[in-house]
Amino acid sequence: MRIKEKSLLLVLISALFIYNTCTFIRLQYSFYLATFLYVIVFLWALQAGWLKKTFFLHSSIIKWFVLLTCFSSLIYVHGGSYQWTTFFGSYIQILFWILAFEIVAKNFSEQEIKHYLNIHILLMIFWSFATIRALAMYPMASRAMYGHAAEISDTSFLHSMGCGGYGFIYGLVFISMALFHKLLKQWNNISQKKFLLLVPIVIFGYTIIKGAFTTALIMLILSAILLLFYARTEKHGIGILLLFATATFIFGFYSEFIDLIYAIGELFGINLFMNKMEMINQALNAEDIERLSRFQNYYASWLGFIANPIVGSSGAGGDSQILVHLSYMGLGGLTYIGFLHSAFTVMKNYIDKQFVNIIEILTVFLALFNTFKDMTSISVVFFLTPCLMLADKKSEVANAAKDEVINESVSN
């Protein structure tokens, strides 16, 4: 790839990422314009040889995308035309950003990737400060951006303030996780780099907490636990181990987990956290979990699936992306999980499998207990987060090659 072409490619991908994630231009976002530019990148990549044509014939993610697209027509058939539009848009986003990661992984050096990452981490910090400022004035601002704050009906002024919403907050969870993983690898080294990693972690963590999304806080805590205990192991079957450990922690220590979230809410003055934990505690103590509105939505989707597990039904309840797919599409909804898994399989070709397993578990966790269709969180999960680890991986490979050359010269 020629230098000018590489520069233009990275500029275009960077512009698209900013277009997806910038908190100040969210109102000006156009899915059709973004999709047009995605197609341009694909065609350009094929013509220039940055992506092999055989990739589209043999890659599992393309096959899963086609299969999922076909089955997703059942959503439209069952009256979910709006849901089909937003879901199909998310499929395109996932496909584009994982292929953009593939292009960068194959064609760019460690230094080029690091320059790119430095720019975007600085931008994410700037947008986080804008979000913190908005949250200081309107504590439910981030939730209002997603329609979850009754006291704020018009959110245009929040957009002008650069307040990040649902997708931005959840995207920060994955960025924080990647930076924390890098920090753990540097832990034994006393260096300026360690401090530079700690600063954005603190800023992003604070933004996530103040954003008042309970699931995001749970994911932040789980990611820290999984990274501390499992991320650096070299054992096989780590995915199963991580999944088992996550389930054991949630169900075995749910009472302590609830108390922890309540304490965080109390410490940071997030009444929503405290109120939610009190409601959950009351429901669990009274063995009446059905009273929780979110459980009712999950249960409605499950009943929709049970009503017709072959081709689905129109009884989706909302909240859970995975359960809604199963409700509308029956067993065909499993193609959504297969599509997600195939995207993470692409990552495993270039970065540490253990880390990818953690990203996948948290993504499935998010899609199971919440929605996962926002372009900001998708672009962060499938592009920026793996790119953060890709730079380190390329550096490790380069250092290993240098050591091998040195050893050969010494032996000769």
PEVEN-V815779 format. One record per pair of residues at least 4 apart in sequence whose C-alpha atoms are under 7 Angstrom apart, sorted by the first residue. I is the first residue (numbers start at 0). GAP is how many residues later the second one is. D is the distance in Angstrom with one decimal. If there is no record, write none. Layout:
i->I gap->GAP d->D
i->I gap->GAP d->D
This chain:
i->0 gap->4 d->6.6
i->0 gap->5 d->6.3
i->1 gap->4 d->6.1
i->2 gap->4 d->6.1
i->3 gap->4 d->6.2
i->4 gap->4 d->6.0
i->5 gap->4 d->6.2
i->6 gap->4 d->6.1
i->7 gap->4 d->6.1
i->8 gap->4 d->6.2
i->9 gap->4 d->5.9
i->10 gap->4 d->6.0
i->11 gap->4 d->6.2
i->12 gap->4 d->6.1
i->13 gap->4 d->6.2
i->14 gap->4 d->6.0
i->15 gap->4 d->6.2
i->16 gap->4 d->6.2
i->16 gap->362 d->6.9
i->17 gap->4 d->5.2
i->19 gap->355 d->6.1
i->19 gap->356 d->5.4
i->20 gap->147 d->7.0
i->20 gap->355 d->4.8
i->21 gap->4 d->6.6
i->22 gap->104 d->6.3
i->22 gap->136 d->6.7
i->22 gap->139 d->4.7
i->22 gap->140 d->5.8
i->22 gap->141 d->5.2
i->23 gap->135 d->5.7
i->23 gap->136 d->5.9
i->23 gap->137 d->6.9
i->23 gap->138 d->4.3
i->24 gap->4 d->6.6
i->25 gap->133 d->6.8
i->26 gap->132 d->6.9
i->29 gap->4 d->6.3
i->30 gap->4 d->6.0
i->31 gap->4 d->6.1
i->32 gap->4 d->6.3
i->33 gap->4 d->6.2
i->34 gap->4 d->6.3
i->35 gap->4 d->6.4
i->36 gap->4 d->6.3
i->37 gap->4 d->6.3
i->37 gap->58 d->6.6
i->38 gap->4 d->6.2
i->39 gap->4 d->6.0
i->40 gap->4 d->5.9
i->41 gap->4 d->6.2
i->42 gap->4 d->6.1
i->43 gap->4 d->6.0
i->44 gap->4 d->5.9
i->44 gap->5 d->4.8
i->44 gap->6 d->5.5
i->45 gap->4 d->6.1
i->45 gap->5 d->5.2
i->45 gap->6 d->6.4
i->45 gap->7 d->6.4
i->49 gap->53 d->6.1
i->49 gap->57 d->6.9
i->50 gap->4 d->6.9
i->50 gap->52 d->6.5
i->53 gap->4 d->6.1
i->54 gap->4 d->5.2
i->55 gap->6 d->6.2
i->58 gap->4 d->6.8
i->59 gap->4 d->6.1
i->59 gap->282 d->6.1
i->60 gap->4 d->6.0
i->60 gap->278 d->6.2
i->60 gap->281 d->5.0
i->60 gap->282 d->6.0
i->61 gap->4 d->6.2
i->62 gap->4 d->6.1
i->63 gap->4 d->5.9
i->63 gap->271 d->6.7
i->63 gap->274 d->6.5
i->63 gap->275 d->5.0
i->64 gap->4 d->6.0
i->64 gap->274 d->6.2
i->65 gap->4 d->6.3
i->66 gap->4 d->6.3
i->66 gap->268 d->6.9
i->67 gap->4 d->5.8
i->67 gap->267 d->5.3
i->67 gap->268 d->6.1
i->68 gap->4 d->6.9
i->70 gap->258 d->6.6
i->70 gap->261 d->5.9
i->71 gap->12 d->7.0
i->71 gap->257 d->6.7
i->72 gap->4 d->6.3
i->73 gap->4 d->6.1
i->73 gap->254 d->6.4
i->73 gap->255 d->5.6
i->74 gap->4 d->6.6
i->74 gap->5 d->5.2
i->74 gap->6 d->6.9
i->74 gap->9 d->5.8
i->74 gap->253 d->5.2
i->74 gap->254 d->6.3
i->75 gap->4 d->5.0
i->75 gap->5 d->4.7
i->75 gap->8 d->5.9
i->77 gap->235 d->6.1
i->77 gap->236 d->5.0
i->77 gap->250 d->6.7
i->78 gap->235 d->6.6
i->79 gap->4 d->6.0
i->80 gap->4 d->6.3
i->81 gap->4 d->6.5
i->82 gap->4 d->5.9
i->83 gap->4 d->5.8
i->84 gap->4 d->6.1
i->85 gap->4 d->6.3
i->85 gap->287 d->7.0
i->86 gap->4 d->6.4
i->86 gap->286 d->6.4
i->87 gap->4 d->6.4
i->88 gap->4 d->6.3
i->89 gap->4 d->6.2
i->89 gap->283 d->5.0
i->89 gap->285 d->6.8
i->90 gap->4 d->6.2
i->91 gap->4 d->6.1
i->92 gap->4 d->6.2
i->92 gap->282 d->6.5
i->92 gap->285 d->6.8
i->93 gap->4 d->6.1
i->93 gap->284 d->6.2
i->93 gap->288 d->6.7
i->94 gap->4 d->6.2
i->95 gap->4 d->6.0
i->96 gap->4 d->6.1
i->96 gap->282 d->5.9
i->96 gap->285 d->5.7
i->96 gap->286 d->5.5
i->97 gap->4 d->6.3
i->97 gap->245 d->6.3
i->97 gap->284 d->5.3
i->97 gap->285 d->6.1
i->98 gap->4 d->6.2
i->99 gap->4 d->6.3
i->100 gap->4 d->6.0
i->100 gap->282 d->5.4
i->101 gap->4 d->6.2
i->102 gap->4 d->6.0
i->103 gap->4 d->5.4
i->104 gap->245 d->6.9
i->107 gap->4 d->6.1
i->107 gap->5 d->6.5
i->108 gap->4 d->6.3
i->109 gap->4 d->6.2
i->109 gap->281 d->5.1
i->109 gap->284 d->5.7
i->109 gap->285 d->6.3
i->110 gap->4 d->6.2
i->111 gap->4 d->6.4
i->112 gap->4 d->6.1
i->112 gap->278 d->6.1
i->113 gap->4 d->6.0
i->113 gap->277 d->6.3
i->114 gap->4 d->6.6
i->115 gap->4 d->6.5
i->116 gap->4 d->6.0
i->116 gap->271 d->6.9
i->117 gap->4 d->6.2
i->118 gap->4 d->6.3
i->119 gap->4 d->6.1
i->120 gap->4 d->6.2
i->121 gap->4 d->6.2
i->122 gap->4 d->6.2
i->123 gap->4 d->6.0
i->124 gap->4 d->6.3
i->124 gap->75 d->6.7
i->125 gap->4 d->6.4
i->126 gap->4 d->6.2
i->126 gap->35 d->6.5
i->127 gap->4 d->6.1
i->127 gap->76 d->6.8
i->127 gap->79 d->6.3
i->128 gap->4 d->6.1
i->129 gap->4 d->6.4
i->129 gap->31 d->6.6
i->129 gap->32 d->5.4
i->129 gap->33 d->5.8
i->130 gap->4 d->6.1
i->130 gap->31 d->6.3
i->130 gap->32 d->4.1
i->130 gap->33 d->5.4
i->131 gap->4 d->6.1
i->131 gap->75 d->6.1
i->132 gap->4 d->6.7
i->133 gap->4 d->5.9
i->133 gap->7 d->6.5
i->133 gap->27 d->6.6
i->133 gap->29 d->5.9
i->134 gap->4 d->4.5
i->134 gap->5 d->6.7
i->134 gap->6 d->5.6
i->134 gap->75 d->6.9
i->139 gap->4 d->6.0
i->139 gap->9 d->6.2
i->140 gap->4 d->6.4
i->141 gap->21 d->6.6
i->141 gap->22 d->5.9
i->141 gap->23 d->4.3
i->141 gap->24 d->6.4
i->141 gap->69 d->5.6
i->142 gap->4 d->6.4
i->142 gap->5 d->4.9
i->142 gap->6 d->5.9
i->142 gap->22 d->6.4
i->142 gap->23 d->6.6
i->143 gap->4 d->5.0
i->143 gap->5 d->4.5
i->143 gap->8 d->6.1
i->143 gap->11 d->6.9
i->144 gap->10 d->6.1
i->144 gap->20 d->5.1
i->145 gap->19 d->6.4
i->145 gap->20 d->6.0
i->154 gap->4 d->6.5
i->155 gap->4 d->6.4
i->156 gap->4 d->6.3
i->157 gap->4 d->6.4
i->157 gap->5 d->5.5
i->158 gap->4 d->5.7
i->163 gap->4 d->5.3
i->163 gap->5 d->6.7
i->164 gap->4 d->6.2
i->165 gap->4 d->6.3
i->166 gap->4 d->5.9
i->166 gap->207 d->5.3
i->166 gap->209 d->5.1
i->166 gap->210 d->4.7
i->167 gap->4 d->6.3
i->167 gap->208 d->5.8
i->167 gap->209 d->6.1
i->168 gap->4 d->6.8
i->168 gap->39 d->5.6
i->168 gap->42 d->6.7
i->169 gap->46 d->5.8
i->169 gap->207 d->6.0
i->170 gap->4 d->6.5
i->170 gap->205 d->6.6
i->170 gap->206 d->4.3
i->170 gap->209 d->5.6
i->170 gap->210 d->6.7
i->171 gap->4 d->5.9
i->171 gap->32 d->6.1
i->171 gap->36 d->7.0
i->172 gap->4 d->6.2
i->172 gap->43 d->6.8
i->172 gap->47 d->5.7
i->173 gap->4 d->6.3
i->173 gap->207 d->6.4
i->173 gap->211 d->6.4
i->174 gap->4 d->6.2
i->174 gap->210 d->5.6
i->175 gap->4 d->5.9
i->175 gap->25 d->5.4
i->175 gap->28 d->6.5
i->176 gap->4 d->6.2
i->176 gap->46 d->6.3
i->176 gap->47 d->7.0
i->177 gap->4 d->6.4
i->177 gap->207 d->6.2
i->177 gap->210 d->6.7
i->177 gap->211 d->7.0
i->178 gap->4 d->6.1
i->178 gap->18 d->6.3
i->178 gap->22 d->6.7
i->179 gap->4 d->6.2
i->179 gap->21 d->6.9
i->180 gap->4 d->6.5
i->180 gap->46 d->6.6
i->181 gap->4 d->6.4
i->182 gap->4 d->5.9
i->182 gap->11 d->6.1
i->182 gap->14 d->6.3
i->185 gap->8 d->6.4
i->191 gap->4 d->6.3
i->192 gap->4 d->6.3
i->193 gap->4 d->6.3
i->194 gap->4 d->6.4
i->196 gap->4 d->6.5
i->197 gap->4 d->6.2
i->198 gap->4 d->6.3
i->199 gap->4 d->5.9
i->200 gap->4 d->5.9
i->201 gap->4 d->6.0
i->202 gap->4 d->6.2
i->203 gap->4 d->6.2
i->204 gap->4 d->6.3
i->205 gap->4 d->6.2
i->206 gap->4 d->5.9
i->207 gap->8 d->6.9
i->207 gap->9 d->6.8
i->208 gap->8 d->6.3
i->211 gap->58 d->6.7
i->211 gap->60 d->6.8
i->211 gap->61 d->7.0
i->212 gap->4 d->6.5
i->213 gap->4 d->6.3
i->213 gap->59 d->6.5
i->214 gap->4 d->6.1
i->215 gap->4 d->6.2
i->216 gap->4 d->6.3
i->217 gap->4 d->6.1
i->218 gap->4 d->5.9
i->218 gap->143 d->6.7
i->219 gap->4 d->6.4
i->220 gap->4 d->6.3
i->221 gap->4 d->6.1
i->222 gap->4 d->6.0
i->223 gap->4 d->6.0
i->224 gap->4 d->6.3
i->225 gap->4 d->5.5
i->225 gap->5 d->6.5
i->226 gap->4 d->4.6
i->230 gap->123 d->5.7
i->230 gap->124 d->6.0
i->236 gap->4 d->6.4
i->237 gap->4 d->6.0
i->237 gap->116 d->6.6
i->238 gap->4 d->6.2
i->238 gap->118 d->5.5
i->239 gap->4 d->6.1
i->240 gap->4 d->6.0
i->241 gap->4 d->6.0
i->242 gap->4 d->6.2
i->242 gap->118 d->6.8
i->243 gap->4 d->6.0
i->244 gap->4 d->6.1
i->245 gap->4 d->6.2
i->246 gap->4 d->6.1
i->247 gap->4 d->5.3
i->248 gap->4 d->5.5
i->249 gap->4 d->5.3
i->252 gap->4 d->6.1
i->253 gap->4 d->6.1
i->254 gap->4 d->6.3
i->255 gap->4 d->6.1
i->256 gap->4 d->6.3
i->257 gap->4 d->6.1
i->257 gap->19 d->5.9
i->258 gap->4 d->6.1
i->259 gap->4 d->6.3
i->260 gap->4 d->6.2
i->260 gap->12 d->6.7
i->261 gap->4 d->6.2
i->261 gap->11 d->6.0
i->261 gap->12 d->4.8
i->261 gap->15 d->6.1
i->262 gap->4 d->6.0
i->263 gap->4 d->6.1
i->264 gap->4 d->5.6
i->264 gap->5 d->4.5
i->264 gap->6 d->6.2
i->264 gap->8 d->5.1
i->264 gap->9 d->5.6
i->265 gap->4 d->6.3
i->265 gap->8 d->6.8
i->269 gap->4 d->7.0
i->270 gap->4 d->6.0
i->271 gap->4 d->6.0
i->272 gap->4 d->6.2
i->273 gap->4 d->6.2
i->274 gap->4 d->6.2
i->275 gap->4 d->6.2
i->276 gap->4 d->6.0
i->277 gap->4 d->6.1
i->278 gap->4 d->6.1
i->279 gap->4 d->6.1
i->280 gap->4 d->6.0
i->281 gap->4 d->6.0
i->282 gap->4 d->5.8
i->282 gap->5 d->4.9
i->282 gap->6 d->4.9
i->282 gap->8 d->7.0
i->283 gap->4 d->6.3
i->283 gap->5 d->6.0
i->289 gap->5 d->6.1
i->289 gap->6 d->6.2
i->291 gap->4 d->6.4
i->292 gap->4 d->6.4
i->293 gap->4 d->6.3
i->294 gap->4 d->6.0
i->295 gap->4 d->6.1
i->296 gap->4 d->6.4
i->296 gap->20 d->4.3
i->296 gap->21 d->5.6
i->296 gap->22 d->6.6
i->297 gap->4 d->6.2
i->297 gap->19 d->6.2
i->297 gap->20 d->6.9
i->297 gap->22 d->6.5
i->297 gap->25 d->6.9
i->298 gap->4 d->6.1
i->299 gap->4 d->6.2
i->299 gap->15 d->6.5
i->299 gap->16 d->6.1
i->299 gap->17 d->4.8
i->300 gap->4 d->6.3
i->300 gap->14 d->6.1
i->300 gap->15 d->4.2
i->300 gap->16 d->4.6
i->300 gap->17 d->6.9
i->300 gap->22 d->5.7
i->300 gap->23 d->5.7
i->300 gap->26 d->5.3
i->301 gap->4 d->6.2
i->301 gap->21 d->6.4
i->301 gap->25 d->6.4
i->302 gap->4 d->6.0
i->303 gap->4 d->7.0
i->303 gap->8 d->6.9
i->303 gap->9 d->5.6
i->303 gap->10 d->6.6
i->303 gap->11 d->4.4
i->303 gap->12 d->5.8
i->303 gap->23 d->4.7
i->304 gap->4 d->5.1
i->304 gap->7 d->5.7
i->304 gap->8 d->6.7
i->304 gap->21 d->5.7
i->304 gap->22 d->4.0
i->304 gap->25 d->5.6
i->306 gap->6 d->6.8
i->307 gap->4 d->4.9
i->307 gap->5 d->6.0
i->307 gap->22 d->6.5
i->308 gap->21 d->4.3
i->308 gap->22 d->5.8
i->309 gap->20 d->4.9
i->309 gap->21 d->5.7
i->310 gap->18 d->5.4
i->310 gap->19 d->4.7
i->310 gap->20 d->7.0
i->311 gap->14 d->6.8
i->311 gap->15 d->5.3
i->311 gap->16 d->4.6
i->311 gap->17 d->4.4
i->311 gap->18 d->3.8
i->312 gap->14 d->5.9
i->312 gap->15 d->5.1
i->313 gap->14 d->5.9
i->314 gap->12 d->6.5
i->315 gap->8 d->5.3
i->315 gap->11 d->5.3
i->315 gap->12 d->6.4
i->316 gap->7 d->6.8
i->317 gap->6 d->6.1
i->318 gap->50 d->6.7
i->318 gap->51 d->4.8
i->318 gap->52 d->5.6
i->319 gap->4 d->6.0
i->319 gap->47 d->6.0
i->319 gap->48 d->5.0
i->319 gap->49 d->4.9
i->319 gap->50 d->4.5
i->319 gap->51 d->5.6
i->320 gap->4 d->6.3
i->320 gap->46 d->5.0
i->320 gap->47 d->5.9
i->320 gap->49 d->6.1
i->320 gap->50 d->4.8
i->320 gap->51 d->6.3
i->321 gap->4 d->6.4
i->321 gap->45 d->5.8
i->321 gap->46 d->5.2
i->322 gap->4 d->6.0
i->322 gap->45 d->6.8
i->323 gap->4 d->6.2
i->324 gap->4 d->5.7
i->324 gap->8 d->4.7
i->325 gap->4 d->4.7
i->325 gap->5 d->6.2
i->325 gap->7 d->4.4
i->325 gap->8 d->7.0
i->328 gap->4 d->5.0
i->333 gap->4 d->6.4
i->334 gap->4 d->6.0
i->335 gap->4 d->6.3
i->336 gap->4 d->6.2
i->337 gap->4 d->6.1
i->338 gap->4 d->6.5
i->339 gap->4 d->6.6
i->340 gap->4 d->6.2
i->341 gap->4 d->6.6
i->342 gap->4 d->6.9
i->343 gap->4 d->6.5
i->343 gap->12 d->6.6
i->343 gap->16 d->6.6
i->344 gap->4 d->7.0
i->346 gap->4 d->6.2
i->346 gap->9 d->6.9
i->346 gap->39 d->6.9
i->347 gap->4 d->6.4
i->347 gap->5 d->5.2
i->347 gap->8 d->6.5
i->349 gap->40 d->6.7
i->350 gap->38 d->6.3
i->350 gap->39 d->5.7
i->350 gap->42 d->6.1
i->351 gap->4 d->6.5
i->352 gap->4 d->6.1
i->353 gap->4 d->6.6
i->354 gap->4 d->6.4
i->355 gap->4 d->6.1
i->356 gap->4 d->6.1
i->357 gap->4 d->6.2
i->358 gap->4 d->6.1
i->359 gap->4 d->6.1
i->360 gap->4 d->6.0
i->361 gap->4 d->6.1
i->362 gap->4 d->6.1
i->363 gap->4 d->5.9
i->364 gap->4 d->6.2
i->365 gap->4 d->5.4
i->365 gap->5 d->6.9
i->365 gap->6 d->6.8
i->366 gap->4 d->5.4
i->366 gap->5 d->5.3
i->373 gap->4 d->6.3
i->374 gap->4 d->6.0
i->375 gap->4 d->6.3
i->376 gap->4 d->6.0
i->377 gap->4 d->6.0
i->378 gap->4 d->5.5
i->378 gap->5 d->6.9
i->379 gap->4 d->4.8
i->379 gap->5 d->5.8
i->380 gap->4 d->5.5
i->381 gap->4 d->6.6
i->382 gap->4 d->6.0
i->383 gap->4 d->6.3
i->384 gap->4 d->6.9
i->385 gap->4 d->6.0
i->386 gap->4 d->6.4
i->388 gap->4 d->6.3
i->389 gap->4 d->6.1
i->390 gap->4 d->6.2
i->391 gap->4 d->6.2
i->392 gap->4 d->6.2
i->393 gap->4 d->6.1
i->394 gap->4 d->6.1
i->395 gap->4 d->6.1
i->396 gap->4 d->6.2
i->397 gap->4 d->6.3
i->398 gap->4 d->6.2
i->399 gap->4 d->6.2
i->400 gap->4 d->6.3
i->401 gap->4 d->6.2
i->402 gap->4 d->6.1
i->403 gap->4 d->6.2
i->404 gap->4 d->6.2
i->405 gap->4 d->6.2
i->406 gap->4 d->6.1
i->407 gap->4 d->6.2
